Amino acid sequence: MTNTSTHSKPILQDSFGRDHAYLRISLIERCNLRCTYCMPPDGVKLSPKSHLMTSDEIYEIAKTFVKNGVTKIRLTGGEPLIRKDILVILEKLATLPVTLSITSNAVIIDKHIVNLKKHKVNKINISLDSLDRARFKEITLRDQFEKVYKNILLLVKEKFEVKVNVVLMKSFNDDEIIDFINLTKDLPISIRFIEFMPFDGNKWDIKKMVSYKEIMKRVSASFNNKDIIRLQDASNDTTKNYKIAGYQGAFGIISSVTNPFCDSCNRLRLTANGKLKNCLFSASESDLLTTLRKGQSIEPVIKKAVEAKFKVRGGMDTLKKLQEPKLHNKNRSMITIGG
């Protein structure tokens, strides 16, 4: 139940009346892959270990959010499963009345199947941007495609709810759109195409982006229109969902750039070093960890951060603003925000 006893309105409600029930927690800034759109070529300056949230601090901060209305928590990174105390974190968060999920690159997820099941982490998002081994290595700088694909099949076999996130980039992997959709013919998974978004160091260019309209044009050219079924989107869903008639799985498009879903956004992000971001695109952050370590309530900091949330994309409400480097280069690299 949302805590309103000391506030005129819920602290997770912004000035536009949006209630935030979904918290994404980044556990670590490191990763065992080096995807070029996520991590700059020269790497990132990592936070000192003492500046990162401990498992107890993650739990305490999460507990405050849950008390105030959060019902869903997703663990992200970097790669969350390379954190040494991941089992402790899962054990603690599993005691909260929330739906717990995780985003992973699946390289080592086979080692965690038992614990994920034990703590009822049934929803898994897997990042995979190519079905071609050489291309996978080119974008991740690691030769791990076979392992990742094998682990996706393992997750399906073990009855997890699997979504595969594909960041599309023009003239790199946009020729694989139909190949990815065809995976859903025999696999009960959801493929989610994500428009390439601007972050510090990823050399974003709108010309590299594959839009929602372009994706659907390719789909229409490959399938009979009567077989392309528009699905009902869940409330607060970021994805426009579809499936091909007769296919086991589905596919969707996350069009953060060309068709932002900001009006129904219910998401907040907590970075691994304890900073609250009220929007993925926002350059501003609110320090919860320092406040917590001082023994002070973090609720006023949360309330102020949520109230300051812009209506659209961290204030970049037009494509022209989004294409202005000085507006989005103040933001973190994706790996230090959390996927």
N, C-alpha and C positions, 0 to 999 in steps of 0.2 A: 504494500500500500504506500502511496506517495505521502511523504511527510510534509504537512502543511501547517504544523502547529506553531512554528515561529516565523512563518513567512506569509505574506499576503497572497502569494501564488506559489505553486511548486517550483523548487529551485532548478529543475530541469526543463522548465518551460521558457522559451525565448520570447523576445518582444513581438514575434509574429504569431505567437500562439502554438508553436510547434513543441510537442512533448518528446523528450529524448529518453527512449527506453532501451537503447542499444549502445553498448560500450565496447569498443575495440581496444584491447590492451596489447601493446608491443612488449614482448618479453626480453628482446635482445636486439642489438644493432648489427650483429654479425650474421653471416650466412655462409653456407657451404657451396653456394653458386655465386656468380658475379654478373647477373643479368645487366646488360648495358643500359636499359631504360630505367633501372632501379638504382644501380650503383655507378657513380662517376668513374671514368677510366683510372684515375689516380687514387681511387678509394675514398673513404671518408674519415674524418677525424672522429675516432670513437670516444665516447664518454669514459672517463676513468671508472673502474669497477665500483669505487665508493660512491659514485654519483648515480648508479643504477638502483632501481628498486629491488629490495630483497623480497623473498617469497612472503614474509610476514607483512611487508609494506604493500605489496600487491593486493594481498587479502584485505587489509584494513581499508585501503582506498576503494576496492571493489565493493566491500560491505557498505560503505557510505553511499555509493551510487545505487546499490540495490535497495537500501532503506528508502531512497528517494524516488524510486520508480523504475530502475533498470531491470528488465526481465530477460535480456539476452546479452551474453558476453562472448566475444570471439577473441581468441589468442592468436597473435600475429608476430612478425619479426621484421627484418631478418628471417631467420629460420628458427621458429620457437622450439623445435625439438632438439636443437643442439645445446640448449641451456641445460646445465648439469643438474639443476634442481627442478626440472620439469615435472617429475612425478610428485614432488612435494606441493608444487603450485596447483597441479590438477586435484590433488587430495583436498587442499584447502578450499578452492573455488567450488568444488563439487558439493560442499556443504551448504552453499547458498541456493536459494530458490530461483534459479535462473536456468535458461537453456544455454549450455556450454558448447562451443564449437571451436574449430581451429583452422587456420590457413597454413599450408605447408607446401614445400616443393617436392615432397614425397621421396626424397633420396634415401632417408633412413626411417621412414614411417613404419616399415614392416617390423621394426624392433619395438614398436610402441603399441601394436594392435591390442594386446591384452589389457594394458593400462587404460587405453582410450575407451575400451568397452567397459571396463570396471567403473570408470568415472562418468559413464553415460555421455561421452563425447561422440555423438553419432553423426554429426554433420561435419564433413571434411571438404574444404576447398583446396584444390590442387592447382598450382601455377604451372602451366605448360604452354609454351608459345610456338612449338613446332612439332610435327610428327616425323620430321626428317632428322636423322641422327647427326649429320654434318651441320645442318642449320641450327639444331639444338646446341651443339658445341660452340658454334659461332656466337650465339647470343648469350650463353651462360658461361662460356670459357671453361667448361668442364664436359667431359665425355661420359655423361650419366643418363642418356636417354633410355637405354634398355632397362636400367634399374627403375627409373621413374614410371615407365609404361607398365612394367611388370607389377609394380606396387599399386598402380591404379586398378589393375585387374584384381589384385588381391583384396583391395578395399571393397570392390563390388562383390566379390565372392563372400566376404565377411559381413555383407549386408549393411555397410555404411551408406549414408546418403552422400553421394559424391558430385561435386560441381568442379568443372575444369575451367580455370580462368585463362583466357587467351588474349594477350595484349596485341592488337593488330597494328602493323606498321606497313605502309605502302611500299611496294617493291621489295619487301623482305619476306613476309609470311601471309600476305593477303591472298595469295594464290592457294592457300590451304583451307580457306573457309569451308568449302564443300566437303573436303576430306574430314574436317573436324565434325561437321554435321552428320556425316555418314557413320561416324563412330556410334552415334545414338541409335542406329538401326538395330544393333544387337546388344547394346549395353544400356542399362537403365541409369544413365548419367545425364547431367545437364552441362552443356557447353555454353560458356558465357564469353562473348566477344566484348572486349573492353577498348574503348577509344583511347589512343595514345594521349597521355596527359602531361602537362608541363611541370617539371620539378627541377630543383637546382642540379646542374651538372648533367642532365640527360639529353642536352642538345635538341630540345623539343622544337619542332617546326610543324605548323599546321598542315604543310604539304605532305608530311609523313603520315598524317592521320587518315584512317579509313572510317568514314562516317556511317551512322545508322542507315542513311539512305543508300549509300554505296553497298553496304552489306546485303540489304534486302533486295537490291537490284540483282546481285549475283545469285541470291537464293531463288528469286523468281525466274531467272534464266536457266536454272538447273532442275527445278521441280515444277510440276503442274500447280498452278495457283490454288486449285481446289484441294490440293494435298498439303498446303501450308496452313496450319491451324494456329490461329492466335489464341493463346491461353489466357486465363484469368490471372492477373498479377495479384500477389498478396499485398495487403496494405503496407505502405512504407517500402515497397519493393523498389530497388534501384534498376531492376531489369525489365525490359519488355520481352515477354516470354512467348515462344513458339514451339511447335513440334511438327514433324512430318508424319502424315497419316501412316499408321502401321509400324512406326518406329517405336522402340521401347523407351528411349530417352527423349530429351527436349533440348532446345537451344534458346539463348536469349542474348540481348544486346544491352550493354551498359554504356549509355551515350552521355557521359558527364560533360562533354564539350559541346556537342551540337544540340542536344535535347536534355538539359539538366533537369534533375528530379528534385531540385532544392525545396519546392513548395511542400513536399511531404517528408523531408529529411528528419530522421529520428536518431541520428548517429553522432557519437562523440568519440574522440580518440585520445588514448593515454599513451604517451611515448615511454620507452624503456627507462628514461631518466626522470620519469614522473611529471612530465609537462602535459597539460590538457590542451588539446587542439579542438576548437569547436567546429572546424571544417577542414577537410582534406586540403583545400586550396589556400587556407588561411596562413599568413606568415606570422601571426601573433600566437603566443602560447602563454599559459598560466601555470605557474610553478606550484603544484600540489605537494611534491615530495619535501621541499624545504619547510613548508608550513607544517606538514605532518611531523617532521623530525623536531620541530620546535615544540611539539606537544599541543599545537593549536588546532582548532576546528578547520577542516578544509571546505566546509559547506559554503562559507561566504565567498571563497575564491571560485568555487564551482558556479555559484549563482551569478557572479559578475561576468565570468567567461561565457556562460550560456546566454545571458542577456545581451552580450556584445556581438552575438552571431549575426553576420550579414544575411540578407534575404537570399542572395545568389552567390555561389562560388567565391566566398571570401571577399566579396565586393567587386569581383570581376564579372559584371553582369552583361557584358557584350563580348563578342569574339574579338573585337578590336582591342579591348583591354587585355584579353587573355594572350594576345600576340605581343604584348609589350613586355619584353624581358625583365625590366626593372620591377614589374609588379609580381612576377612569379619566381624570380631568382632569389628573392628574399626568403622563400620557403625552404624547408629542408629537402635533402635528397629523400627519395621514397623509402630507402632502406632504413633511415633513421626516424621515419614517421611511423611505419608499420603498415603492412599491406592490407 
